[in-house]
Amino acid sequence: MTGEIREPEVMTPNPNLGNTNNENSIINLNSDEQHNNISRDQLQDFLNIVMQAIRAEIAVLQEESKKQTFKLTSVVESLRSEIKRENERLAKSLTAKFEAAHDKIKEDF
């Protein structure tokens, strides 16, 4: 998610709004346009929506991470088994060669 960096915003009373609650209005210092003002409730709603989206994305990423971890574990176990079989085969082959060489040495003497 990308966003733009804005100039600082402060809460100030707006003389054009008459007798309203000044605490609920956020005004951009660099803008004279009133349609840029949002209430605290609107800001809170927006932040809640963003947080829900972030939580949903985190849940998706965690699930994908679990799947990838399972796949990785399966691959590692498969490789471990393959290495074990290969080591056993190599040990048998070396033992057979050693015994053959040993028997040949005994015959020569």
C-alpha atoms as an extended CHARMM CRD file, in Angstrom:
* protein
*
       109  EXT
         1         1  MET       CA              0.0000000000        0.0000000000        0.0000000000  PROA      1               0.0000000000
         2         2  THR       CA              1.4510000000        3.3810000000       -0.9090000000  PROA      2               0.0000000000
         3         3  GLY       CA              0.4350000000        6.8310000000        0.1830000000  PROA      3               0.0000000000
         4         4  GLU       CA              1.4320000000       10.3870000000       -0.1420000000  PROA      4               0.0000000000
         5         5  ILE       CA              3.0860000000       12.5390000000        2.4560000000  PROA      5               0.0000000000
         6         6  ARG       CA              1.0110000000       15.5380000000        3.3750000000  PROA      6               0.0000000000
         7         7  GLU       CA              1.7540000000       18.7020000000        5.2070000000  PROA      7               0.0000000000
         8         8  PRO       CA              0.9960000000       18.7600000000        8.9590000000  PROA      8               0.0000000000
         9         9  GLU       CA             -2.6200000000       18.9920000000       10.0130000000  PROA      9               0.0000000000
        10        10  VAL       CA             -3.8900000000       20.5950000000       13.2040000000  PROA      10              0.0000000000
        11        11  MET       CA             -7.2190000000       20.9960000000       14.8570000000  PROA      11              0.0000000000
        12        12  THR       CA             -8.4920000000       24.5840000000       14.7190000000  PROA      12              0.0000000000
        13        13  PRO       CA            -11.8770000000       26.2180000000       15.0700000000  PROA      13              0.0000000000
        14        14  ASN       CA            -13.6030000000       27.0760000000       11.8110000000  PROA      14              0.0000000000
        15        15  PRO       CA            -15.4730000000       30.3890000000       11.9610000000  PROA      15              0.0000000000
        16        16  ASN       CA            -17.5980000000       29.4240000000        8.9190000000  PROA      16              0.0000000000
        17        17  LEU       CA            -19.1660000000       26.4670000000       10.7300000000  PROA      17              0.0000000000
        18        18  GLY       CA            -20.9310000000       28.5610000000       13.3330000000  PROA      18              0.0000000000
        19        19  ASN       CA            -21.5180000000       26.9790000000       16.7260000000  PROA      19              0.0000000000
        20        20  THR       CA            -20.0270000000       23.5080000000       16.1860000000  PROA      20              0.0000000000
        21        21  ASN       CA            -17.7660000000       21.2920000000       18.2450000000  PROA      21              0.0000000000
        22        22  ASN       CA            -14.2480000000       22.4920000000       17.3980000000  PROA      22              0.0000000000
        23        23  GLU       CA            -12.6650000000       19.2690000000       18.6370000000  PROA      23              0.0000000000
        24        24  ASN       CA            -14.1830000000       17.2000000000       15.8320000000  PROA      24              0.0000000000
        25        25  SER       CA            -12.7120000000       19.0820000000       12.8800000000  PROA      25              0.0000000000
        26        26  ILE       CA             -9.2490000000       18.5040000000       11.3810000000  PROA      26              0.0000000000
        27        27  ILE       CA             -8.0540000000       21.2270000000        9.0650000000  PROA      27              0.0000000000
        28        28  ASN       CA             -5.1290000000       21.1060000000        6.6590000000  PROA      28              0.0000000000
        29        29  LEU       CA             -2.9710000000       24.2030000000        7.2690000000  PROA      29              0.0000000000
        30        30  ASN       CA             -1.9700000000       24.4230000000        3.6130000000  PROA      30              0.0000000000
        31        31  SER       CA             -5.4650000000       24.2810000000        2.1530000000  PROA      31              0.0000000000
        32        32  ASP       CA             -8.3190000000       26.7580000000        2.1720000000  PROA      32              0.0000000000
        33        33  GLU       CA            -10.7580000000       24.1950000000        0.7320000000  PROA      33              0.0000000000
        34        34  GLN       CA            -13.3350000000       23.0670000000        3.2750000000  PROA      34              0.0000000000
        35        35  HSD       CA            -13.9910000000       19.7270000000        1.5360000000  PROA      35              0.0000000000
        36        36  ASN       CA            -10.5680000000       18.5200000000        2.7570000000  PROA      36              0.0000000000
        37        37  ASN       CA            -11.7340000000       18.6280000000        6.3730000000  PROA      37              0.0000000000
        38        38  ILE       CA            -12.6830000000       15.3340000000        7.9600000000  PROA      38              0.0000000000
        39        39  SER       CA            -14.1400000000       14.6370000000       11.3450000000  PROA      39              0.0000000000
        40        40  ARG       CA            -12.4880000000       12.5500000000       14.0180000000  PROA      40              0.0000000000
        41        41  ASP       CA            -15.1400000000        9.8920000000       13.5010000000  PROA      41              0.0000000000
        42        42  GLN       CA            -14.4160000000        9.7570000000        9.7700000000  PROA      42              0.0000000000
        43        43  LEU       CA            -10.7040000000        9.5290000000       10.4780000000  PROA      43              0.0000000000
        44        44  GLN       CA            -11.3000000000        6.7900000000       13.0360000000  PROA      44              0.0000000000
        45        45  ASP       CA            -13.5030000000        4.8820000000       10.5810000000  PROA      45              0.0000000000
        46        46  PHE       CA            -10.8250000000        5.1940000000        7.9070000000  PROA      46              0.0000000000
        47        47  LEU       CA             -8.1220000000        3.9930000000       10.2860000000  PROA      47              0.0000000000
        48        48  ASN       CA            -10.3120000000        1.0570000000       11.3340000000  PROA      48              0.0000000000
        49        49  ILE       CA            -10.8040000000        0.0730000000        7.6930000000  PROA      49              0.0000000000
        50        50  VAL       CA             -7.0620000000        0.3100000000        7.0490000000  PROA      50              0.0000000000
        51        51  MET       CA             -6.2990000000       -1.7710000000       10.1310000000  PROA      51              0.0000000000
        52        52  GLN       CA             -8.8370000000       -4.4210000000        9.0560000000  PROA      52              0.0000000000
        53        53  ALA       CA             -7.2200000000       -4.5670000000        5.6270000000  PROA      53              0.0000000000
        54        54  ILE       CA             -3.7780000000       -4.9000000000        7.2120000000  PROA      54              0.0000000000
        55        55  ARG       CA             -4.9940000000       -7.6720000000        9.5350000000  PROA      55              0.0000000000
        56        56  ALA       CA             -6.5750000000       -9.5060000000        6.5930000000  PROA      56              0.0000000000
        57        57  GLU       CA             -3.3390000000       -9.2320000000        4.6020000000  PROA      57              0.0000000000
        58        58  ILE       CA             -1.3280000000      -10.4650000000        7.5780000000  PROA      58              0.0000000000
        59        59  ALA       CA             -3.6720000000      -13.4530000000        7.9140000000  PROA      59              0.0000000000
        60        60  VAL       CA             -3.2150000000      -14.2680000000        4.2180000000  PROA      60              0.0000000000
        61        61  LEU       CA              0.5640000000      -13.9440000000        4.5380000000  PROA      61              0.0000000000
        62        62  GLN       CA              0.6090000000      -16.1360000000        7.6550000000  PROA      62              0.0000000000
        63        63  GLU       CA             -1.4090000000      -18.8330000000        5.8840000000  PROA      63              0.0000000000
        64        64  GLU       CA              0.8970000000      -18.6890000000        2.8710000000  PROA      64              0.0000000000
        65        65  SER       CA              3.8760000000      -18.8620000000        5.2070000000  PROA      65              0.0000000000
        66        66  LYS       CA              2.4430000000      -22.0000000000        6.8340000000  PROA      66              0.0000000000
        67        67  LYS       CA              1.9740000000      -23.5960000000        3.4080000000  PROA      67              0.0000000000
        68        68  GLN       CA              5.5100000000      -22.7060000000        2.3540000000  PROA      68              0.0000000000
        69        69  THR       CA              6.8980000000      -24.0120000000        5.6480000000  PROA      69              0.0000000000
        70        70  PHE       CA              5.0480000000      -27.2970000000        5.1390000000  PROA      70              0.0000000000
        71        71  LYS       CA              6.4040000000      -27.5940000000        1.5740000000  PROA      71              0.0000000000
        72        72  LEU       CA              9.9060000000      -26.7770000000        2.7470000000  PROA      72              0.0000000000
        73        73  THR       CA              9.6740000000      -29.3230000000        5.5530000000  PROA      73              0.0000000000
        74        74  SER       CA              8.5090000000      -31.9640000000        3.0770000000  PROA      74              0.0000000000
        75        75  VAL       CA             11.3760000000      -31.2060000000        0.7160000000  PROA      75              0.0000000000
        76        76  VAL       CA             13.9230000000      -31.3140000000        3.5580000000  PROA      76              0.0000000000
        77        77  GLU       CA             12.5470000000      -34.6510000000        4.8000000000  PROA      77              0.0000000000
        78        78  SER       CA             12.6460000000      -36.0430000000        1.2640000000  PROA      78              0.0000000000
        79        79  LEU       CA             16.2430000000      -34.9210000000        0.8160000000  PROA      79              0.0000000000
        80        80  ARG       CA             17.1700000000      -36.3230000000        4.2170000000  PROA      80              0.0000000000
        81        81  SER       CA             15.7160000000      -39.7210000000        3.2530000000  PROA      81              0.0000000000
        82        82  GLU       CA             17.4770000000      -39.6290000000       -0.1170000000  PROA      82              0.0000000000
        83        83  ILE       CA             20.8110000000      -38.7960000000        1.5340000000  PROA      83              0.0000000000
        84        84  LYS       CA             20.3250000000      -41.5980000000        4.0430000000  PROA      84              0.0000000000
        85        85  ARG       CA             19.6180000000      -44.1200000000        1.2470000000  PROA      85              0.0000000000
        86        86  GLU       CA             22.6070000000      -42.8470000000       -0.7270000000  PROA      86              0.0000000000
        87        87  ASN       CA             24.8730000000      -43.1320000000        2.3330000000  PROA      87              0.0000000000
        88        88  GLU       CA             23.6940000000      -46.7050000000        2.9340000000  PROA      88              0.0000000000
        89        89  ARG       CA             24.3240000000      -47.5860000000       -0.7260000000  PROA      89              0.0000000000
        90        90  LEU       CA             27.7670000000      -45.9830000000       -0.5810000000  PROA      90              0.0000000000
        91        91  ALA       CA             28.6170000000      -47.8010000000        2.6520000000  PROA      91              0.0000000000
        92        92  LYS       CA             27.6380000000      -51.1570000000        1.1060000000  PROA      92              0.0000000000
        93        93  SER       CA             29.6370000000      -50.4040000000       -2.0200000000  PROA      93              0.0000000000
        94        94  LEU       CA             32.7370000000      -49.3760000000       -0.0570000000  PROA      94              0.0000000000
        95        95  THR       CA             32.4170000000      -52.3820000000        2.2450000000  PROA      95              0.0000000000
        96        96  ALA       CA             32.2070000000      -54.7090000000       -0.7640000000  PROA      96              0.0000000000
        97        97  LYS       CA             35.2630000000      -53.0660000000       -2.3750000000  PROA      97              0.0000000000
        98        98  PHE       CA             37.2010000000      -53.2290000000        0.8940000000  PROA      98              0.0000000000
        99        99  GLU       CA             36.3520000000      -56.9140000000        1.3660000000  PROA      99              0.0000000000
       100       100  ALA       CA             37.3210000000      -57.6710000000       -2.2410000000  PROA      100             0.0000000000
       101       101  ALA       CA             40.6410000000      -55.8560000000       -1.8340000000  PROA      101             0.0000000000
       102       102  HSD       CA             41.2390000000      -57.6000000000        1.5030000000  PROA      102             0.0000000000
       103       103  ASP       CA             40.5390000000      -61.0230000000       -0.0210000000  PROA      103             0.0000000000
       104       104  LYS       CA             42.9080000000      -60.2600000000       -2.9140000000  PROA      104             0.0000000000
       105       105  ILE       CA             45.6600000000      -59.2300000000       -0.4930000000  PROA      105             0.0000000000
       106       106  LYS       CA             45.1680000000      -62.4750000000        1.4600000000  PROA      106             0.0000000000
       107       107  GLU       CA             45.4250000000      -64.5060000000       -1.7550000000  PROA      107             0.0000000000
       108       108  ASP       CA             48.5920000000      -62.7090000000       -2.7970000000  PROA      108             0.0000000000
       109       109  PHE       CA             50.2700000000      -63.5470000000        0.5040000000  PROA      109             0.0000000000
